[in-house]
Amino acid sequence: MKFIHIICLSLALSASSLSATVSAQTGTGYFLHTVTKGQSLYSIASMYHVSVDDIVRLNPGSKEQIRAGQALKIPQAQYSNEDGKQFHTIQAGETLYQLTLKYHVTAQAICKANPGLSAENFRIGQVIVIPAQDNTPAQTEQTAQAEPAVKKNEWRDMHKVARKETIFSISQQYGITQEELIAANPELKNGKLVTSCVYPAEEGMEVYTNTPKVLDSRKKTLQLLLSNHNRSCLSCVRSGHCELQELAHELGVDDEGYYDGEITPSEIDTSAAHMIRDNSKCILCRRCVAVCENVQGIGVIGANNRGFSTSIGSAFEMGLGETSCVSCGQCIAVCPTGALTEKDYTADVFAAIADPKKHVIVQTAPAVRAGLGEEFGLPIGTDVEGKMAAALRRLGFDKVFDTNFSADLTIMEEAHEFIDRVQNGGVLPLITSCSPGWVKYCEHYFPDMTENLSSCKSPQQMFGAIAKSYYAEKAGIDPKDIVSVSVMPCTAKKFEIGREDEDANGMPDVDISITTRELARMIKKAGIKFLDLPDEEFDAPLGLGTGAAVIFGATGGVMEAALRTAVETLTGEELPKPDFTEVRGTKGIKEAAYNVAGMEVKIAVASGLGNARELLNKVKSGEANYHFIEIMGCPGGCVNGGGQPQQPGHVRNTTDIRGLRAKVLYDIDTANPIRKSHENPAIKELYATYLGEPGSEKAHHLLHTTYVKRSINQH
């Protein structure tokens, strides 16, 4: 059978929400009712046919105040035997529909006799009232368990379908299966379509995804989306790899203006340092909202207003730059259109390269080589380090360097800092500071733990500081004439270069930071045939990095690199094998303990800020105790950074993108003859001739920084 992916494009049907959540306590004579927003004691008492005093008697203090989410004991209403009612204790596997057959009463009658009861909150052990039997003949229980075969006029209730109701919601309401409902109403087989994203899948179900009706419905939905969409595709940064555009081609939409009419007013938000939000291109899919709230645990964006006026924005219409957004860019990564894009600085880079008075150097982060190839049609997980270096050289950069150099430098300083804190009673756990998104998150949401952050600058900033001091002196260049450019998988780096205390030489350590995607645009704009380039190497002296440095791009990589150096420094012995595999993998939180020089060192690794929050809450509560913690702002680490090549939703949902990109880095590490940062000859030379030793006064001035205790929505 031909298969076509079904998608929900901001339009979904939903079943009616429940007014109450109820469970019964066996033998206690009361229900537990969960209070919902807007309910009062009076309305709850009326629902259960009891008095307010009855509820207050079982729930002291409820008369003064009740709140949403609170569980209230509700006494079961009393019935006399003269009413013909009886009681039934719900058994495992029983359904509301089965009780209608057993007692010859309708589902509506049972629910009416038990206020708050519905098919959705049918619970084992719950004691319910069974009203008097009606005279309608019923099928036997044996028949009920067989294949549904309802004859004409054997229905028990008539139901008038309300707007937005589905077969599923109606079957749930009456405690019957969808098959039973369809058997009694054969016309439903060819009735309304159901939405794939909310309709439950069941064994034996036949799903048709390519019928004319389905295809026509999908096309109409897409046309409606396009009617409220800024269709300036030729100038859009996502043109050619836009999911909305691809769907239009797939469904044969050649009349995108078919439903043109009034357009929802929208504004362009440029307040954030790293990105632009253009709601005229937003389709309200809410992917950005979901990743910000559910994955990163921040929730600075959401749906504002209702109906036609709905738009994605921040609370109180604040600009994103006014909120506690951490610039991680995960919202950009999942956006299917050009509604969210990084701020593009490629024109500034081209201008600097064209200026004969400027010496323009570039550094490339480890993860860039694992993702850049995707922009040129190569499979996910292709190493393009050599071609990337060649492309940068042909773009006109005066020197092409590698951030791996400064990653090794970071390890030297961070490992020294860790050892110093352990031996001299410093603040523990020490937490890495390589990820600017994580650092800003810590400043906003855990300001009391900024003392735990390593004072080390990120590799990007360390590189810039060394480039405008050590390298400038060595090359005989005035630091003011150096333009330091970084290519990063991270949008938060655009914010980081403007932070305070990131200007060790009296000028910004890094002048311009661009993403992997921006570099790809530069290569394409320059007409460079990327796939035809030879493999070239980085320039010396800031182009030499070790295997330890390259794995910085994967979650757990910084921890592993630091352990390689810290263990050998503490023990004075060479590691027989430098692999710490316990911290590898894309799991959100990883833990391990190692015996180092007679001391048990407990470490943890977290990627994704939602996982970071979970881990740090355990640390603060005393539930967990560690010496050293690595945190990366993006799930999976830099390989999944907000500036990496975007993949469509169906690829993200079915492919281990993080794992494939991370494998590139671990393969490079394995093949590198030097796998420990402290063995990098260029780093040894730097300390011997310029810095002195890790943690020296000069090293601290150039390579370390400070942090700011921020509050929520304090920029």
GINORQUI-V248673 format. One record per backbone hydrogen bond with DSSP energy under -0.5 kcal/mol. NH is the residue of the N-H (numbers start at 0). CO is the residue of the C=O. Records with the same first field share a line. If there is no record, write none. Layout:
NH=CO ; CO
This chain:
8=6
9=7
11=9
20=33
21=19
22=31
24=29
25=23
27=24
28=24
29=24
30=73
31=22
32=30 ; 71
33=20
34=32 ; 69
38=35
43=39
44=40
45=41
46=42
47=43
48=44 ; 45
49=44
54=50
55=51
56=52
57=53
58=54
61=58
63=60
64=60
68=34
69=66
71=32 ; 69
73=30
74=72
75=28
82=79
83=80
84=79
85=129
87=127
89=87 ; 125
93=90
96=174
98=94
99=95
100=96
101=97
102=98
103=99
104=99
109=105
110=106
111=107
112=108
113=109
116=113
120=117
121=118
122=120
124=89
125=122
127=87 ; 125
129=85
130=128
133=103
143=139
144=140
145=141 ; 142
150=148
153=150
160=158
164=161
169=165
170=166
171=167
172=168
173=169
174=170
175=170
180=176
181=177
182=178
183=179
184=180
187=184
188=185
189=186
190=187
197=194
198=194
204=201
206=204
207=205
208=206
214=210
215=211
216=212
217=213
218=214
219=215
220=216
221=217
222=218
223=219
224=220
225=221
226=222
227=223 ; 224
228=225
229=279
230=228
232=230
234=231
235=231 ; 232
238=235
240=237
242=335
243=335
245=241
246=242
247=243
248=244
249=245
250=246
251=248
252=247
253=251
257=254
259=256
260=226
268=266 ; 276
269=267
275=340
276=268
277=275 ; 338
278=266 ; 276
280=277
281=278
289=285
290=286
291=287
292=288
293=289
294=289 ; 290
295=290
297=291
298=291
301=312
303=301 ; 310
308=305
309=306
310=303
312=301 ; 310
313=317
316=313
317=314
321=318
322=319
324=319
332=328
333=329
334=330 ; 331
340=275
342=273
344=342
348=344
349=345
350=346
351=347
352=348
353=349
354=350 ; 351
355=353
357=354
358=480
359=357
360=358 ; 482
361=398
362=484
363=400
364=486
367=364
368=364 ; 365
369=366
370=366 ; 367
371=367
373=370
374=371
375=372
376=373
377=372
380=369
381=378
383=368 ; 381
387=383
388=384
389=385
390=386
391=387
392=388
393=389
394=390
395=391 ; 392
396=391
397=359
398=359
400=361 ; 398
401=541
402=363
404=401
405=401
406=402
407=403
408=404
409=405
410=406
411=407
412=408
413=409
414=410
415=411
416=412
417=413
418=414
419=415
420=416
421=417
422=418
423=419
424=420
425=420
429=626
430=451
431=628
435=433
438=434
439=435
440=436
441=437
442=438
443=439
444=440
445=440 ; 441
448=445
449=446
451=448
452=448 ; 449
453=430
456=702
461=457
462=458
463=459
464=460
465=461
466=462
467=463
468=465
470=465
471=466
472=468
473=469
474=470
475=471
476=471
480=477
481=478
482=358
483=481
484=360 ; 482
485=511
486=362
487=485 ; 513
490=327
493=490
494=490 ; 491
495=491
496=492
497=494
498=495
501=498
504=506
505=502
508=501
510=483
511=483
513=485
515=487 ; 642
516=642
518=514
519=515
520=516
521=517
522=518
523=519
524=520
525=521
526=523
527=522
529=527
531=528
532=529
535=385
538=399
543=540
544=542
546=673
549=545
550=546
551=548
552=549
553=550
554=635
556=553
559=555
560=556
561=557
562=558
563=559
564=560
565=561
566=562
567=563
568=564
569=565
570=566
571=567
579=577
580=578
582=579
583=580
589=604
591=602
593=600
595=593 ; 598
596=594
598=595
600=593 ; 598
601=599
602=591
603=627
604=589
605=629
606=587
607=631
608=632
609=294
611=607
612=608
613=609
614=610
615=611
616=612
617=613
618=614
619=615
620=616
621=617 ; 618
622=617
623=617
626=601
627=601
628=429
629=603
631=605
636=633
638=552
639=636
640=637
641=327
642=488
643=488 ; 640
650=647
651=647
652=648
653=649 ; 650
654=650
656=654
659=655
660=656
661=657
662=658
663=659
664=660
665=661
666=662
667=663
668=664
669=665
670=666
671=667 ; 668
674=672
678=675
679=676
683=679
684=680
685=681
686=682
687=683
688=684
689=685
690=685
691=686
692=690
695=692
699=695
700=696
701=697
702=698
703=699
704=454
709=442 ; 707
713=710
714=712
